[in-house]
């Protein structure tokens, strides 16, 4: 598979997880910027202009679901591809999709799954520039609309 390119904003309050995600994505050619919680994400997202964002759900100050909702509410980040990468309940997964997340990856994850998901998000973000968020559909473990059911989790 060819090396990827693009900038990814990785948001997780766990420094070890942030570094794990960073290393795996950088090995595949992505540029990675990190943030420790949703509030920091919202502070830096306009400066770094990522091609995709990964969000943990449970974080201090501003959780991943509320961060996704705020990113969707902002015209500048409305179409930014968002993946929830978290060990969370089905209720939190549903809340993430309701808030506008495009994809979900459960922790613990295989690095190859993470890379594939981020690559798809970046490619889809480029392809759907100008497509309204309401055009997205729901899914779990992959891009929204590309998996069959939450039972695959």
Secondary structure, 3 states (H helix, E strand, C coil): CCCCCCEEEEECCCHHHHHHHHHHHHHCCCEEEEECCHHHHHHHHHHHCCCEEEECCCCCCCCHHHHHHHHHHCCCCCCCEEEEEECCCHHHHHHHHHHCCCEEEECCCCHHHHHHHHHHHHHHHHHCCCCCHHHCCCCCCEECCCCCCHHHC
